[in-house]
């Protein structure tokens, strides 16, 4: 089997195995956007509902997606394929938390301090701000320019940091497996 055919097969298998996670992130994002139009934002329980959705998503990622990705990793034949796997996972996790943060801020405007969310910014600009915050949180840099203030917002940040830690440990253990399998071939 040629390298190009092998890579194409791997990417098809990867997309097939990770598609439920992509669908989950898309559905949760659409649900957030839809629900935030109809939910009265002054209700105290709305931020906790966001945390509940994020917790369900985090558990799903941790137990189902990582198991599915582990199957794909066993088919990896190069570090480039491994980077595809982890790049896609990292993007999905970061984007899904950006949607969570965005929804949290829509439910409670004082959830975060330091956002450039003036009235002139559109939805995509605000989502970009939260994507930036999610990247900074995921890689544990924590510049401090955007800070969670409320308890539900802090729970979301803690969940993303925990998720990134699990992914790093998962990734490092699999890099060693790939290295060993390539060495044995």
N, CA, C and O of each residue as an XYZ file, in Angstrom:
740
protein
N       0.846     -1.170      0.000
C       0.000      0.000      0.000
C       0.897      1.240      0.000
O       1.824      1.327      0.804
N       0.633      2.191     -0.885
C       1.460      3.380     -0.963
C       1.156      4.315      0.198
O       0.126      4.206      0.862
N       2.085      5.235      0.419
C       1.946      6.178      1.521
C       0.690      7.038      1.353
O      -0.036      7.280      2.318
N       0.437      7.501      0.111
C      -0.713      8.363     -0.150
C      -2.021      7.613      0.098
O      -2.939      8.167      0.703
N      -2.121      6.386     -0.351
C      -3.316      5.575     -0.130
C      -3.491      5.296      1.352
O      -4.603      5.347      1.878
N      -2.389      5.002      2.016
C      -2.425      4.719      3.453
C      -2.922      5.943      4.227
O      -3.740      5.808      5.137
N      -2.436      7.128      3.871
C      -2.854      8.357      4.536
C      -4.325      8.643      4.266
O      -5.056      9.022      5.181
N      -4.766      8.469      3.038
C      -6.173      8.686      2.700
C      -7.088      7.752      3.472
O      -8.127      8.175      3.978
N      -6.711      6.490      3.564
C      -7.495      5.512      4.330
C      -7.548      5.910      5.797
O      -8.601      5.850      6.431
N      -6.393      6.318      6.332
C      -6.338      6.711      7.738
C      -7.248      7.899      8.012
O      -7.992      7.893      8.993
N      -7.198      8.930      7.148
C      -8.023     10.115      7.363
C      -9.510      9.789      7.278
O     -10.306     10.331      8.045
N      -9.894      8.908      6.352
C     -11.302      8.487      6.264
C     -11.735      7.786      7.540
O     -12.815      8.053      8.067
N     -10.897      6.897      8.032
C     -11.215      6.172      9.276
C     -11.281      7.126     10.459
O     -12.158      7.001     11.313
N     -10.361      8.073     10.509
C     -10.349      9.045     11.591
C     -11.625      9.878     11.585
O     -12.264     10.049     12.624
N     -11.991     10.389     10.429
C     -13.208     11.192     10.333
C     -14.449     10.371     10.671
O     -15.388     10.883     11.282
N     -14.452      9.116     10.281
C     -15.579      8.238     10.594
C     -15.684      8.029     12.106
O     -16.783      8.051     12.661
N     -14.563      7.829     12.763
C     -14.591      7.539     14.188
C     -14.801      8.784     15.038
O     -15.323      8.686     16.148
N     -14.410      9.938     14.545
C     -14.542     11.145     15.348
C     -15.792     11.946     14.971
O     -16.103     12.943     15.623
N     -16.506     11.525     13.932
C     -17.691     12.261     13.496
C     -18.764     12.393     14.579
O     -19.414     13.438     14.630
N     -18.993     11.400     15.451
C     -19.973     11.636     16.523
C     -19.581     12.811     17.427
O     -20.453     13.539     17.900
N     -18.307     12.997     17.664
C     -17.860     14.122     18.491
C     -18.052     15.446     17.771
O     -18.450     16.435     18.387
N     -17.773     15.475     16.477
C     -17.985     16.683     15.688
C     -19.471     17.041     15.700
O     -19.834     18.205     15.867
N     -20.314     16.048     15.524
C     -21.762     16.273     15.554
C     -22.188     16.779     16.937
O     -23.003     17.696     17.033
N     -21.643     16.187     18.006
C     -21.980     16.626     19.357
C     -21.623     18.089     19.570
O     -22.437     18.850     20.094
N     -20.430     18.494     19.177
C     -20.009     19.884     19.341
C     -20.920     20.806     18.538
O     -21.323     21.859     19.032
N     -21.246     20.425     17.317
C     -22.127     21.245     16.477
C     -23.517     21.348     17.079
O     -24.100     22.432     17.116
N     -24.053     20.231     17.552
C     -25.404     20.235     18.135
C     -25.444     21.075     19.407
O     -26.371     21.863     19.594
N     -24.459     20.922     20.277
C     -24.426     21.715     21.514
C     -24.321     23.198     21.187
O     -24.987     24.017     21.821
N     -23.497     23.556     20.207
C     -23.359     24.955     19.814
C     -24.681     25.500     19.290
O     -25.087     26.601     19.664
N     -25.351     24.750     18.436
C     -26.643     25.191     17.893
C     -27.686     25.284     19.010
O     -28.482     26.222     19.032
N     -27.688     24.329     19.929
C     -28.627     24.373     21.051
C     -28.395     25.625     21.885
O     -29.346     26.298     22.284
N     -27.117     25.937     22.150
C     -26.802     27.150     22.902
C     -27.340     28.381     22.191
O     -28.009     29.219     22.796
N     -27.043     28.483     20.899
C     -27.477     29.654     20.140
C     -28.997     29.743     20.139
O     -29.554     30.827     20.315
N     -29.666     28.624     19.945
C     -31.124     28.604     19.897
C     -31.735     28.917     21.267
O     -32.624     29.762     21.377
N     -31.259     28.237     22.298
C     -31.832     28.428     23.632
C     -31.593     29.834     24.167
O     -32.454     30.387     24.852
N     -30.455     30.411     23.869
C     -30.149     31.733     24.402
C     -31.051     32.815     23.825
O     -31.121     33.913     24.377
N     -31.738     32.529     22.733
C     -32.697     33.485     22.182
C     -33.996     33.495     22.985
O     -34.692     34.510     23.033
N     -34.322     32.364     23.615
C     -35.611     32.230     24.279
C     -35.535     32.204     25.796
O     -36.538     32.430     26.474
N     -34.361     31.933     26.328
C     -34.220     31.824     27.778
C     -34.068     33.215     28.373
O     -33.345     34.062     27.848
N     -34.756     33.425     29.465
C     -34.615     34.682     30.178
C     -33.270     34.659     30.898
O     -33.048     33.837     31.787
N     -32.384     35.555     30.513
C     -31.007     35.514     31.005
C     -30.870     35.885     32.476
O     -29.831     35.627     33.083
N     -31.886     36.475     33.043
C     -31.816     36.864     34.454
C     -32.019     35.695     35.402
O     -31.819     35.842     36.608
N     -32.412     34.541     34.887
C     -32.640     33.387     35.745
C     -31.310     32.865     36.292
O     -30.336     32.734     35.550
N     -31.276     32.577     37.563
C     -30.050     32.166     38.235
C     -29.557     30.807     37.755
O     -28.351     30.565     37.745
N     -30.454     29.922     37.359
C     -30.070     28.554     37.026
C     -29.483     28.397     35.631
O     -28.912     27.347     35.338
N     -29.594     29.381     34.767
C     -29.124     29.253     33.387
C     -27.612     28.990     33.314
O     -27.209     28.091     32.576
N     -26.755     29.725     34.040
C     -25.321     29.403     33.974
C     -25.013     27.976     34.449
O     -24.085     27.340     33.949
N     -25.784     27.484     35.403
C     -25.555     26.114     35.877
C     -25.996     25.091     34.832
O     -25.444     23.992     34.764
N     -26.984     25.450     34.024
C     -27.382     24.588     32.910
C     -26.253     24.503     31.884
O     -25.995     23.433     31.331
N     -25.586     25.616     31.632
C     -24.438     25.627     30.727
C     -23.337     24.715     31.271
O     -22.731     23.954     30.517
N     -23.079     24.793     32.579
C     -22.063     23.939     33.196
C     -22.461     22.475     33.072
O     -21.612     21.624     32.806
N     -23.738     22.171     33.259
C     -24.214     20.789     33.128
C     -23.992     20.264     31.712
O     -23.494     19.152     31.539
N     -24.356     21.053     30.695
C     -24.111     20.653     29.304
C     -22.617     20.444     29.056
O     -22.221     19.480     28.401
N     -21.799     21.342     29.578
C     -20.346     21.223     29.391
C     -19.804     19.984     30.095
O     -18.902     19.323     29.580
N     -20.340     19.668     31.257
C     -19.894     18.478     31.982
C     -20.254     17.207     31.217
O     -19.437     16.291     31.122
N     -21.457     17.144     30.678
C     -21.873     15.990     29.877
C     -20.961     15.850     28.657
O     -20.521     14.750     28.323
N     -20.685     16.971     28.002
C     -19.809     16.959     26.832
C     -18.397     16.517     27.211
O     -17.772     15.756     26.471
N     -17.890     16.980     28.344
C     -16.548     16.615     28.795
C     -16.459     15.127     29.097
O     -15.489     14.468     28.723
N     -17.463     14.604     29.768
C     -17.494     13.161     30.057
C     -17.545     12.371     28.758
O     -16.855     11.362     28.617
N     -18.353     12.821     27.815
C     -18.453     12.163     26.518
C     -17.096     12.149     25.815
O     -16.650     11.111     25.328
N     -16.440     13.326     25.769
C     -15.130     13.398     25.144
C     -14.148     12.455     25.821
O     -13.405     11.735     25.154
N     -14.150     12.464     27.127
C     -13.161     11.687     27.861
C     -13.347     10.192     27.660
O     -12.367      9.473     27.466
N     -14.562      9.716     27.701
C     -14.764      8.270     27.660
C     -15.037      7.720     26.266
O     -14.537      6.647     25.929
N     -15.805      8.415     25.456
C     -16.154      7.870     24.144
C     -15.161      8.289     23.067
O     -14.621      7.445     22.352
N     -14.923      9.585     22.953
C     -14.070     10.075     21.881
C     -12.651      9.552     22.007
O     -12.055      9.129     21.016
N     -12.098      9.577     23.225
C     -10.735      9.086     23.390
C     -10.646      7.599     23.068
O      -9.627      7.141     22.552
N     -11.690      6.846     23.364
C     -11.690      5.417     23.024
C     -11.710      5.246     21.510
O     -10.988      4.413     20.963
N     -12.537      6.036     20.841
C     -12.604      5.959     19.382
C     -11.280      6.396     18.748
O     -10.801      5.773     17.800
N     -10.699      7.463     19.277
C      -9.441      7.948     18.737
C      -8.332      6.933     18.984
O      -7.430      6.780     18.161
N      -8.399      6.248     20.106
C      -7.413      5.218     20.410
C      -7.428      4.128     19.333
O      -6.384      3.583     18.974
N      -8.624      3.818     18.825
C      -8.714      2.855     17.720
C      -8.007      3.394     16.478
O      -7.308      2.656     15.784
N      -8.192      4.684     16.205
C      -7.525      5.293     15.044
C      -6.020      5.312     15.223
O      -5.265      5.096     14.275
N      -5.594      5.572     16.451
C      -4.157      5.655     16.712
C      -3.488      4.308     16.469
O      -2.340      4.257     16.029
N      -4.186      3.234     16.747
C      -3.602      1.911     16.508
C      -3.340      1.688     15.019
O      -2.518      0.848     14.652
N      -4.036      2.437     14.161
C      -3.828      2.328     12.725
C      -2.803      3.341     12.211
O      -2.444      3.318     11.034
N      -2.331      4.230     13.092
C      -1.349      5.246     12.698
C      -0.052      4.573     12.268
O       0.396      3.597     12.870
N       0.530      5.117     11.225
C       1.800      4.603     10.758
C       2.868      5.688     10.735
O       4.000      5.446     10.315
N       2.503      6.883     11.189
C       3.484      7.968     11.204
C       3.091      8.997     12.252
O       1.958      9.031     12.732
N       4.053      9.827     12.587
C       3.773     10.906     13.528
C       2.864     11.953     12.897
O       2.123     12.636     13.603
N       2.914     12.082     11.592
C       2.033     13.039     10.917
C       0.574     12.647     11.100
O      -0.277     13.502     11.342
N       0.287     11.369     10.985
C      -1.080     10.910     11.218
C      -1.480     11.140     12.666
O      -2.617     11.520     12.943
N      -0.574     10.919     13.570
C      -0.845     11.160     14.985
C      -1.135     12.636     15.239
O      -2.008     12.972     16.039
N      -0.410     13.506     14.563
C      -0.666     14.941     14.707
C      -2.042     15.323     14.181
O      -2.697     16.198     14.747
N      -2.488     14.682     13.111
C      -3.851     14.914     12.619
C      -4.872     14.568     13.696
O      -5.815     15.321     13.940
N      -4.674     13.432     14.329
C      -5.608     12.984     15.367
C      -5.680     14.008     16.488
O      -6.766     14.454     16.858
N      -4.532     14.380     17.025
C      -4.540     15.285     18.170
C      -4.891     16.713     17.783
O      -5.500     17.435     18.573
N      -4.523     17.126     16.595
C      -4.914     18.457     16.138
C      -6.420     18.597     16.044
O      -6.987     19.605     16.467
N      -7.063     17.588     15.492
C      -8.519     17.621     15.388
C      -9.173     17.588     16.762
O     -10.128     18.324     17.013
N      -8.674     16.753     17.641
C      -9.220     16.694     19.001
C      -9.049     18.017     19.740
O      -9.988     18.503     20.371
N      -7.876     18.589     19.665
C      -7.621     19.861     20.346
C      -8.543     20.942     19.805
O      -9.122     21.706     20.578
N      -8.687     21.015     18.482
C      -9.582     22.017     17.902
C     -11.014     21.823     18.382
O     -11.680     22.793     18.744
N     -11.493     20.592     18.390
C     -12.865     20.341     18.841
C     -13.072     20.750     20.299
O     -14.079     21.369     20.643
N     -12.125     20.403     21.135
C     -12.257     20.738     22.560
C     -12.206     22.250     22.751
O     -13.025     22.810     23.481
N     -11.259     22.909     22.108
C     -11.139     24.364     22.264
C     -12.382     25.062     21.739
O     -12.913     25.955     22.399
N     -12.850     24.673     20.572
C     -14.040     25.323     20.011
C     -15.274     25.063     20.871
O     -16.095     25.959     21.067
N     -15.406     23.855     21.378
C     -16.595     23.562     22.188
C     -16.587     24.363     23.485
O     -17.642     24.814     23.934
N     -15.423     24.549     24.093
C     -15.365     25.382     25.294
C     -15.569     26.855     24.962
O     -16.129     27.592     25.775
N     -15.131     27.299     23.796
C     -15.393     28.672     23.376
C     -16.902     28.908     23.288
O     -17.396     29.964     23.684
N     -17.631     27.915     22.764
C     -19.091     28.022     22.706
C     -19.681     28.031     24.117
O     -20.628     28.770     24.387
N     -19.130     27.217     25.015
C     -19.598     27.212     26.406
C     -19.378     28.573     27.068
O     -20.275     29.105     27.722
N     -18.175     29.130     26.891
C     -17.877     30.433     27.489
C     -18.784     31.514     26.921
O     -19.261     32.385     27.649
N     -19.018     31.450     25.612
C     -19.888     32.418     24.963
C     -21.303     32.347     25.531
O     -21.930     33.369     25.812
N     -21.782     31.133     25.691
C     -23.124     30.952     26.240
C     -23.182     31.416     27.694
O     -24.168     32.018     28.119
N     -22.132     31.135     28.447
C     -22.066     31.568     29.845
C     -22.138     33.089     29.932
O     -22.862     33.632     30.766
N     -21.394     33.770     29.080
C     -21.403     35.230     29.090
C     -22.745     35.789     28.643
O     -23.169     36.844     29.115
N     -23.417     35.087     27.731
C     -24.746     35.532     27.308
C     -25.756     35.361     28.440
O     -26.672     36.170     28.587
N     -25.588     34.312     29.234
C     -26.507     34.051     30.344
C     -26.250     34.977     31.523
O     -27.179     35.360     32.234
N     -24.983     35.337     31.727
C     -24.631     36.200     32.845
C     -23.482     37.096     32.386
O     -22.342     36.648     32.269
N     -23.792     38.353     32.131
C     -22.818     39.262     31.519
C     -21.617     39.565     32.405
O     -20.605     40.066     31.914
N     -21.707     39.273     33.698
C     -20.567     39.527     34.586
C     -19.747     38.265     34.834
O     -18.938     38.232     35.762
N     -19.940     37.236     34.030
C     -19.195     35.988     34.209
C     -17.707     36.144     33.949
O     -16.891     35.470     34.578
N     -17.348     37.024     33.031
C     -15.946     37.207     32.651
C     -15.589     38.682     32.696
O     -16.403     39.542     32.359
N     -14.387     38.960     33.108
C     -13.869     40.320     33.119
C     -12.749     40.403     32.082
O     -11.944     39.481     31.947
N     -12.711     41.509     31.361
C     -11.628     41.725     30.415
C     -11.996     41.459     28.973
O     -11.151     41.597     28.088
N     -13.235     41.083     28.714
C     -13.655     40.841     27.331
C     -13.894     42.154     26.617
O     -14.420     43.109     27.189
N     -13.505     42.182     25.377
C     -13.786     43.349     24.548
C     -15.122     43.113     23.856
O     -15.178     42.920     22.641
N     -16.182     43.130     24.632
C     -17.511     42.818     24.092
C     -18.392     44.060     24.069
O     -19.499     44.059     24.606
N     -17.895     45.103     23.451
C     -18.724     46.293     23.327
C     -19.900     45.977     22.417
O     -19.879     44.983     21.691
N     -20.899     46.799     22.454
C     -22.114     46.565     21.685
C     -21.884     46.489     20.190
O     -22.719     45.944     19.469
N     -20.765     47.026     19.703
C     -20.508     47.030     18.260
C     -19.981     45.690     17.749
O     -19.976     45.456     16.541
N     -19.539     44.809     18.644
C     -19.014     43.519     18.200
C     -20.156     42.584     17.831
O     -21.162     42.505     18.536
N     -19.993     41.891     16.741
C     -20.981     40.911     16.332
C     -20.754     39.587     17.035
O     -19.818     39.429     17.818
N     -21.632     38.639     16.736
C     -21.553     37.329     17.379
C     -20.227     36.647     17.089
O     -19.633     36.049     17.987
N     -19.751     36.722     15.853
C     -18.497     36.062     15.491
C     -17.294     36.703     16.176
O     -16.343     36.004     16.526
N     -17.319     38.002     16.371
C     -16.222     38.673     17.078
C     -16.165     38.247     18.535
O     -15.086     38.020     19.083
N     -17.322     38.141     19.152
C     -17.380     37.686     20.550
C     -16.936     36.224     20.625
O     -16.197     35.847     21.534
N     -17.380     35.404     19.679
C     -16.958     34.001     19.651
C     -15.449     33.899     19.473
O     -14.815     33.029     20.071
N     -14.862     34.780     18.654
C     -13.410     34.781     18.502
C     -12.724     35.121     19.817
O     -11.716     34.505     20.165
N     -13.256     36.092     20.553
C     -12.682     36.448     21.856
C     -12.688     35.228     22.790
O     -11.717     34.970     23.501
N     -13.788     34.495     22.772
C     -13.866     33.312     23.623
C     -13.004     32.176     23.086
O     -12.492     31.373     23.866
N     -12.836     32.094     21.771
C     -11.925     31.100     21.198
C     -10.502     31.396     21.671
O      -9.770     30.486     22.060
N     -10.119     32.659     21.635
C      -8.809     33.063     22.138
C      -8.670     32.678     23.615
O      -7.659     32.101     24.015
N      -9.680     32.998     24.417
C      -9.628     32.668     25.844
C      -9.533     31.162     26.043
O      -8.821     30.696     26.933
N     -10.244     30.402     25.222
C     -10.218     28.950     25.336
C      -8.841     28.397     24.977
O      -8.361     27.467     25.627
N      -8.203     28.955     23.955
C      -6.843     28.522     23.595
C      -5.885     28.807     24.739
O      -5.080     27.953     25.111
N      -5.972     30.004     25.294
C      -5.090     30.394     26.397
C      -5.325     29.500     27.608
O      -4.377     29.132     28.302
N      -6.563     29.155     27.863
C      -6.891     28.271     28.984
C      -6.417     26.859     28.702
O      -5.842     26.216     29.580
N      -6.649     26.362     27.486
C      -6.291     24.988     27.129
C      -4.799     24.737     27.288
O      -4.395     23.692     27.798
N      -3.986     25.680     26.860
C      -2.544     25.494     26.947
C      -1.981     25.973     28.277
O      -0.765     25.985     28.467
N      -2.846     26.365     29.190
C      -2.493     26.747     30.567
C      -1.518     27.915     30.624
O      -0.637     27.961     31.482
N      -1.686     28.864     29.693
C      -0.861     30.067     29.735
C      -1.428     31.041     30.754
O      -0.715     31.512     31.640
N      -2.721     31.340     30.623
C      -3.391     32.219     31.568
C      -2.799     33.612     31.622
O      -2.232     34.003     32.642
N      -2.920     34.366     30.540
C      -2.379     35.720     30.503
C      -3.024     36.627     31.556
O      -2.382     37.555     32.048
N      -4.264     36.371     31.896
C      -4.946     37.198     32.878
C      -5.703     38.356     32.266
O      -6.275     39.170     32.991
N      -5.719     38.448     30.932
C      -6.476     39.531     30.306
C      -7.976     39.267     30.346
O      -8.774     40.204     30.394
N      -8.356     38.005     30.326
C      -9.757     37.611     30.493
C      -9.803     36.691     31.706
O      -9.040     35.729     31.797
N     -10.701     36.996     32.633
C     -10.736     36.278     33.901
C     -12.177     35.864     34.208
O     -13.092     36.681     34.100
N     -12.387     34.585     34.593
C     -13.737     34.183     35.025
C     -14.019     34.751     36.418
O     -13.160     34.709     37.300
N     -15.221     35.277     36.605
C     -15.558     35.888     37.888
C     -16.582     35.091     38.684
O     -16.516     35.052     39.913
N     -17.520     34.460     38.003
C     -18.576     33.744     38.714
C     -18.192     32.286     38.909
O     -17.321     31.761     38.215
N     -18.846     31.647     39.854
C     -18.565     30.237     40.137
C     -18.817     29.339     38.918
O     -17.969     28.500     38.615
N     -19.941     29.475     38.209
C     -20.124     28.618     37.023
C     -19.044     28.836     35.956
O     -18.609     27.877     35.318
N     -18.613     30.070     35.758
C     -17.552     30.343     34.777
C     -16.243     29.700     35.224
O     -15.495     29.175     34.399
N     -15.966     29.740     36.512
C     -14.748     29.109     37.035
C     -14.813     27.591     36.866
O     -13.797     26.956     36.585
N     -16.013     27.001     37.037
C     -16.164     25.558     36.804
C     -15.845     25.203     35.360
O     -15.183     24.200     35.094
N     -16.317     26.030     34.420
C     -16.018     25.776     33.011
C     -14.519     25.809     32.754
O     -13.992     24.951     32.046
N     -13.832     26.784     33.318
C     -12.385     26.892     33.136
C     -11.690     25.672     33.734
O     -10.772     25.120     33.128
N     -12.122     25.252     34.911
C     -11.536     24.069     35.549
C     -11.749     22.833     34.684
O     -10.844     22.011     34.541
N     -12.948     22.699     34.104
C     -13.211     21.538     33.245
C     -12.321     21.545     32.011
O     -11.823     20.496     31.601
N     -12.114     22.728     31.409
C     -11.261     22.771     30.220
C      -9.811     22.452     30.577
O      -9.139     21.736     29.835
N      -9.331     22.963     31.681
C      -7.963     22.656     32.097
C      -7.816     21.160     32.369
O      -6.818     20.553     31.981
N      -8.802     20.570     33.031
C      -8.775     19.121     33.276
C      -8.800     18.335     31.982
O      -8.076     17.351     31.830
N      -9.636     18.770     31.046
C      -9.724     18.099     29.745
C      -8.397     18.195     28.995
O      -7.967     17.228     28.368
N      -7.754     19.348     29.056
C      -6.467     19.491     28.364
C      -5.402     18.618     29.015
O      -4.561     18.048     28.319
N      -5.427     18.508     30.327
C      -4.473     17.643     31.024
C      -4.668     16.191     30.595
O      -3.698     15.491     30.303
N      -5.917     15.741     30.558
C      -6.210     14.362     30.154
C      -5.742     14.128     28.723
O      -5.172     13.078     28.427
N      -5.973     15.083     27.835
C      -5.558     14.927     26.442
C      -4.037     14.874     26.319
O      -3.508     14.095     25.527
N      -3.339     15.684     27.084
C      -1.870     15.666     27.029
C      -1.342     14.316     27.513
O      -0.458     13.736     26.883
N      -1.874     13.815     28.621
C      -1.437     12.510     29.128
C      -1.770     11.413     28.114
O      -0.945     10.540     27.843
N      -2.976     11.461     27.558
C      -3.410     10.512     26.545
C      -2.492     10.581     25.329
O      -2.090      9.551     24.788
N      -2.163     11.792     24.905
C      -1.310     11.979     23.741
C       0.101     11.482     23.966
O       0.666     10.803     23.109
N       0.670     11.807     25.101
C       2.042     11.373     25.376
C       2.138      9.856     25.468
O       3.114      9.265     25.006
N       1.143      9.230     26.055
C       1.189      7.766     26.141
C       1.071      7.140     24.759
O       1.676      6.099     24.505
N       0.316      7.741     23.875
C       0.163      7.198     22.530
C       1.336      7.520     21.624
O       1.621      6.758     20.699
N       2.023      8.623     21.862
C       3.236      8.906     21.090
C       4.245      7.795     21.335
O       4.913      7.331     20.411
N       4.345      7.381     22.570
C       5.256      6.283     22.902
C       4.819      4.992     22.204
O       5.664      4.251     21.702
N       3.517      4.715     22.167
C       3.021      3.513     21.478
C       3.336      3.559     19.988
O       3.752      2.553     19.413
N       3.142      4.716     19.356
C       3.426      4.850     17.928
C       4.925      4.672     17.689
O       5.338      3.967     16.768
N       5.717      5.307     18.515
C       7.173      5.202     18.364
C       7.610      3.744     18.479
O       8.449      3.293     17.700
N       7.061      3.007     19.429
C       7.408      1.595     19.614
C       6.953      0.771     18.420
O       7.694     -0.096     17.957
N       5.738      1.024     17.907
C       5.238      0.230     16.791
C       6.019      0.512     15.512
O       6.246     -0.403     14.720
N       6.438      1.766     15.292
C       7.236      2.083     14.109
C       8.607      1.439     14.229
O       9.150      0.943     13.241
N       9.162      1.442     15.412
C      10.469      0.843     15.659
C      10.445     -0.658     15.402
O      11.417     -1.212     14.890
N       9.349     -1.320     15.750
C       9.234     -2.784     15.601
C       8.983     -3.220     14.170
O       9.123     -4.401     13.853
N       8.614     -2.283     13.293
C       8.322     -2.654     11.897
C       9.559     -2.791     11.068
O       9.475     -3.098      9.879
